[in-house]
Amino acid sequence: MKLKSNIAVSESGFMFDAGTGDSYSLNPTSKAIINLLNEGKSEAEIIDFFAKNYDVEKNIFEHNFHDFLSIINSMNLTEEN
């Protein structure tokens, strides 16, 4: 999954959709996910990254991660709609 090219993310976690003018505030976890998506990481790589680097069970993170992807997709922020 890839974010649309008109989505900008600041270092402070502010995300702006230049196409619609909508803005979003990201928490540290969602900011990390967005950054990893922007780096071209696969879903499996992101899940493994969080399972190894954070105190979270892999299956719990995977469920929440897919929920997050569904949300950003439904908000029309991704190229895969």
Rosetta constraint file for C-alpha pairs under 8 A:
AtomPair CA 1 CA 37 HARMONIC 7.10 0.50
AtomPair CA 1 CA 42 HARMONIC 7.63 0.50
AtomPair CA 1 CA 43 HARMONIC 7.78 0.50
AtomPair CA 1 CA 78 HARMONIC 6.89 0.50
AtomPair CA 1 CA 79 HARMONIC 7.19 0.50
AtomPair CA 1 CA 80 HARMONIC 6.29 0.50
AtomPair CA 2 CA 37 HARMONIC 6.22 0.50
AtomPair CA 2 CA 38 HARMONIC 6.83 0.50
AtomPair CA 2 CA 40 HARMONIC 7.47 0.50
AtomPair CA 2 CA 78 HARMONIC 5.59 0.50
AtomPair CA 2 CA 79 HARMONIC 5.82 0.50
AtomPair CA 2 CA 80 HARMONIC 7.07 0.50
AtomPair CA 3 CA 7 HARMONIC 6.77 0.50
AtomPair CA 3 CA 37 HARMONIC 7.37 0.50
AtomPair CA 3 CA 38 HARMONIC 6.98 0.50
AtomPair CA 3 CA 77 HARMONIC 5.84 0.50
AtomPair CA 3 CA 78 HARMONIC 4.18 0.50
AtomPair CA 3 CA 79 HARMONIC 5.87 0.50
AtomPair CA 4 CA 77 HARMONIC 5.87 0.50
AtomPair CA 4 CA 78 HARMONIC 5.02 0.50
AtomPair CA 4 CA 79 HARMONIC 5.23 0.50
AtomPair CA 6 CA 17 HARMONIC 6.03 0.50
AtomPair CA 6 CA 18 HARMONIC 5.45 0.50
AtomPair CA 6 CA 19 HARMONIC 6.34 0.50
AtomPair CA 7 CA 15 HARMONIC 6.90 0.50
AtomPair CA 7 CA 16 HARMONIC 5.67 0.50
AtomPair CA 7 CA 17 HARMONIC 4.66 0.50
AtomPair CA 7 CA 18 HARMONIC 6.30 0.50
AtomPair CA 7 CA 77 HARMONIC 7.34 0.50
AtomPair CA 8 CA 15 HARMONIC 5.61 0.50
AtomPair CA 8 CA 16 HARMONIC 5.18 0.50
AtomPair CA 8 CA 17 HARMONIC 6.57 0.50
AtomPair CA 8 CA 18 HARMONIC 7.63 0.50
AtomPair CA 9 CA 13 HARMONIC 6.37 0.50
AtomPair CA 9 CA 14 HARMONIC 5.66 0.50
AtomPair CA 9 CA 15 HARMONIC 4.37 0.50
AtomPair CA 9 CA 16 HARMONIC 6.44 0.50
AtomPair CA 10 CA 14 HARMONIC 5.21 0.50
AtomPair CA 10 CA 15 HARMONIC 6.44 0.50
AtomPair CA 13 CA 25 HARMONIC 5.94 0.50
AtomPair CA 13 CA 26 HARMONIC 4.90 0.50
AtomPair CA 13 CA 27 HARMONIC 6.75 0.50
AtomPair CA 13 CA 28 HARMONIC 7.30 0.50
AtomPair CA 13 CA 31 HARMONIC 5.86 0.50
AtomPair CA 14 CA 23 HARMONIC 7.15 0.50
AtomPair CA 14 CA 24 HARMONIC 5.93 0.50
AtomPair CA 14 CA 25 HARMONIC 4.82 0.50
AtomPair CA 14 CA 26 HARMONIC 6.12 0.50
AtomPair CA 15 CA 23 HARMONIC 5.56 0.50
AtomPair CA 15 CA 24 HARMONIC 5.00 0.50
AtomPair CA 15 CA 25 HARMONIC 6.17 0.50
AtomPair CA 15 CA 26 HARMONIC 7.02 0.50
AtomPair CA 16 CA 21 HARMONIC 6.88 0.50
AtomPair CA 16 CA 22 HARMONIC 6.02 0.50
AtomPair CA 16 CA 23 HARMONIC 4.38 0.50
AtomPair CA 16 CA 24 HARMONIC 6.40 0.50
AtomPair CA 17 CA 21 HARMONIC 5.48 0.50
AtomPair CA 17 CA 22 HARMONIC 5.33 0.50
AtomPair CA 17 CA 23 HARMONIC 6.14 0.50
AtomPair CA 17 CA 77 HARMONIC 7.61 0.50
AtomPair CA 18 CA 22 HARMONIC 7.33 0.50
AtomPair CA 26 CA 30 HARMONIC 5.65 0.50
AtomPair CA 26 CA 31 HARMONIC 5.48 0.50
AtomPair CA 27 CA 31 HARMONIC 6.03 0.50
AtomPair CA 28 CA 32 HARMONIC 6.14 0.50
AtomPair CA 29 CA 33 HARMONIC 6.29 0.50
AtomPair CA 30 CA 34 HARMONIC 6.11 0.50
AtomPair CA 31 CA 35 HARMONIC 6.09 0.50
AtomPair CA 32 CA 36 HARMONIC 6.16 0.50
AtomPair CA 33 CA 37 HARMONIC 6.16 0.50
AtomPair CA 33 CA 46 HARMONIC 7.18 0.50
AtomPair CA 34 CA 38 HARMONIC 6.13 0.50
AtomPair CA 35 CA 39 HARMONIC 6.25 0.50
AtomPair CA 36 CA 40 HARMONIC 6.57 0.50
AtomPair CA 36 CA 41 HARMONIC 5.58 0.50
AtomPair CA 36 CA 46 HARMONIC 6.80 0.50
AtomPair CA 37 CA 41 HARMONIC 5.38 0.50
AtomPair CA 37 CA 42 HARMONIC 7.24 0.50
AtomPair CA 41 CA 45 HARMONIC 5.91 0.50
AtomPair CA 41 CA 46 HARMONIC 6.41 0.50
AtomPair CA 42 CA 46 HARMONIC 6.29 0.50
AtomPair CA 43 CA 47 HARMONIC 6.19 0.50
AtomPair CA 44 CA 48 HARMONIC 6.13 0.50
AtomPair CA 45 CA 49 HARMONIC 6.03 0.50
AtomPair CA 46 CA 50 HARMONIC 6.33 0.50
AtomPair CA 47 CA 51 HARMONIC 6.14 0.50
AtomPair CA 47 CA 58 HARMONIC 6.92 0.50
AtomPair CA 47 CA 61 HARMONIC 6.96 0.50
AtomPair CA 47 CA 62 HARMONIC 6.04 0.50
AtomPair CA 47 CA 65 HARMONIC 7.69 0.50
AtomPair CA 48 CA 52 HARMONIC 6.07 0.50
AtomPair CA 48 CA 58 HARMONIC 7.42 0.50
AtomPair CA 49 CA 53 HARMONIC 5.98 0.50
AtomPair CA 50 CA 54 HARMONIC 5.33 0.50
AtomPair CA 50 CA 56 HARMONIC 7.35 0.50
AtomPair CA 50 CA 58 HARMONIC 7.66 0.50
AtomPair CA 50 CA 61 HARMONIC 7.47 0.50
AtomPair CA 51 CA 55 HARMONIC 7.18 0.50
AtomPair CA 51 CA 56 HARMONIC 5.95 0.50
AtomPair CA 51 CA 57 HARMONIC 6.25 0.50
AtomPair CA 51 CA 58 HARMONIC 5.04 0.50
AtomPair CA 51 CA 61 HARMONIC 7.37 0.50
AtomPair CA 56 CA 60 HARMONIC 7.02 0.50
AtomPair CA 56 CA 61 HARMONIC 6.42 0.50
AtomPair CA 57 CA 61 HARMONIC 6.25 0.50
AtomPair CA 58 CA 62 HARMONIC 5.97 0.50
AtomPair CA 59 CA 63 HARMONIC 6.25 0.50
AtomPair CA 60 CA 64 HARMONIC 6.38 0.50
AtomPair CA 61 CA 65 HARMONIC 5.79 0.50
AtomPair CA 62 CA 66 HARMONIC 6.18 0.50
AtomPair CA 63 CA 67 HARMONIC 6.38 0.50
AtomPair CA 64 CA 68 HARMONIC 6.20 0.50
AtomPair CA 65 CA 69 HARMONIC 6.22 0.50
AtomPair CA 66 CA 70 HARMONIC 6.14 0.50
AtomPair CA 67 CA 71 HARMONIC 6.29 0.50
AtomPair CA 68 CA 72 HARMONIC 6.36 0.50
AtomPair CA 69 CA 73 HARMONIC 5.99 0.50
AtomPair CA 70 CA 74 HARMONIC 6.01 0.50
AtomPair CA 71 CA 75 HARMONIC 6.22 0.50
AtomPair CA 72 CA 76 HARMONIC 6.51 0.50
AtomPair CA 72 CA 77 HARMONIC 5.55 0.50
AtomPair CA 72 CA 78 HARMONIC 6.75 0.50
AtomPair CA 73 CA 77 HARMONIC 5.74 0.50
AtomPair CA 73 CA 78 HARMONIC 5.41 0.50
AtomPair CA 73 CA 80 HARMONIC 7.23 0.50
AtomPair CA 73 CA 81 HARMONIC 6.32 0.50
AtomPair CA 74 CA 81 HARMONIC 7.74 0.50
AtomPair CA 76 CA 81 HARMONIC 6.99 0.50
